[in-house]
Amino acid sequence: MNTSSLESLSLIVCLLVSGYLLYQLIEPDTDCKTARLAVKYLLLYPVSFILSGVFTESLYLCLMLLCFYLAKRRRRVLAGAASIRPGMTR
């Protein structure tokens, strides 16, 4: 495998992790159907091809959702440490 295919694979993994984190963030406050629709819209939105491309948007989204997930779970020190990472992708 060359470097570009590994980068693309890692960005697709970030997109899938983003879907999981989005589901985990929404599901406790709403019902399961709403959480599934949110993930579905994330993955099927007309410009979601950017998230699976060679851009860093999927990594940024994954890290931002991780910050919110950790903050919601009251792991504030980890959320603070994780909040530095999205800025590094820009």
GUSEVO-704331 format. One record per residue (C-alpha): x, y, z; residue in one letter; chain; residue number from 1. Coordinates in Angstrom, 2 decimals, always signed. Layout:
N
X Y Z A A NUM
...
// end
This chain:
90
+0.00 +0.00 +0.00 M A 1
+1.28 +3.41 -0.84 N A 2
+1.03 +6.50 +1.34 T A 3
-1.96 +8.07 -0.36 S A 4
-4.12 +4.97 +0.05 S A 5
-3.22 +4.80 +3.74 L A 6
-4.15 +8.45 +4.16 E A 7
-7.48 +7.89 +2.41 S A 8
-8.16 +4.84 +4.56 L A 9
-7.41 +6.76 +7.75 S A 10
-9.75 +9.58 +6.71 L A 11
-12.55 +7.10 +6.02 I A 12
-11.97 +5.58 +9.46 V A 13
-12.21 +9.10 +10.94 C A 14
-15.52 +9.57 +9.13 L A 15
-16.87 +6.30 +10.56 L A 16
-15.69 +7.22 +14.06 V A 17
-17.40 +10.60 +13.61 S A 18
-20.64 +8.81 +12.85 G A 19
-20.27 +6.71 +15.98 Y A 20
-19.50 +9.73 +18.17 L A 21
-22.40 +11.68 +16.69 L A 22
-24.73 +8.81 +17.49 Y A 23
-23.40 +8.59 +21.05 Q A 24
-23.88 +12.33 +21.53 L A 25
-27.45 +12.49 +20.24 I A 26
-28.95 +9.20 +21.43 E A 27
-29.10 +9.92 +25.21 P A 28
-31.04 +13.17 +24.65 D A 29
-33.38 +11.92 +21.96 T A 30
-34.60 +8.59 +20.69 D A 31
-32.67 +6.04 +18.69 C A 32
-34.42 +6.96 +15.44 K A 33
-33.31 +10.58 +15.61 T A 34
-29.71 +9.58 +16.33 A A 35
-29.72 +7.21 +13.36 R A 36
-31.14 +9.92 +11.11 L A 37
-28.39 +12.32 +12.18 A A 38
-25.71 +9.79 +11.24 V A 39
-27.51 +8.99 +8.02 K A 40
-27.63 +12.67 +7.06 Y A 41
-23.96 +13.06 +7.94 L A 42
-22.98 +10.23 +5.63 L A 43
-25.44 +10.96 +2.81 L A 44
-25.35 +14.75 +2.73 Y A 45
-24.59 +15.96 -0.82 P A 46
-21.18 +17.37 +0.10 V A 47
-20.14 +14.47 +2.33 S A 48
-17.76 +13.33 -0.40 F A 49
-15.43 +16.02 +0.98 I A 50
-15.38 +14.14 +4.27 L A 51
-14.15 +10.98 +2.57 S A 52
-11.71 +12.74 +0.26 G A 53
-8.13 +13.76 +0.79 V A 54
-9.07 +16.81 +2.84 F A 55
-8.71 +16.97 +6.63 T A 56
-12.37 +17.77 +7.28 E A 57
-13.19 +14.25 +8.47 S A 58
-10.30 +14.36 +10.93 L A 59
-11.42 +17.79 +12.14 Y A 60
-15.01 +16.62 +12.56 L A 61
-13.90 +13.49 +14.39 C A 62
-11.75 +15.48 +16.83 L A 63
-14.45 +18.10 +17.44 M A 64
-17.06 +15.42 +18.14 L A 65
-14.57 +13.73 +20.45 L A 66
-14.22 +16.98 +22.41 C A 67
-17.99 +17.28 +22.80 F A 68
-18.31 +13.60 +23.67 Y A 69
-15.68 +13.84 +26.40 L A 70
-17.19 +17.05 +27.76 A A 71
-20.63 +15.46 +27.90 K A 72
-19.19 +12.49 +29.77 R A 73
-17.67 +15.01 +32.26 R A 74
-14.09 +14.16 +31.36 R A 75
-13.11 +17.80 +31.21 R A 76
-9.34 +17.36 +31.41 V A 77
-9.37 +14.96 +28.45 L A 78
-11.81 +17.22 +26.59 A A 79
-9.49 +20.17 +27.14 G A 80
-6.50 +18.18 +25.93 A A 81
-8.44 +16.93 +22.92 A A 82
-9.64 +20.43 +22.05 S A 83
-6.11 +21.41 +21.02 I A 84
-6.01 +18.80 +18.27 R A 85
-8.69 +20.18 +15.89 P A 86
-6.83 +23.46 +15.64 G A 87
-3.74 +21.56 +14.59 M A 88
-5.54 +20.21 +11.54 T A 89
-6.10 +23.70 +10.16 R A 90
// end
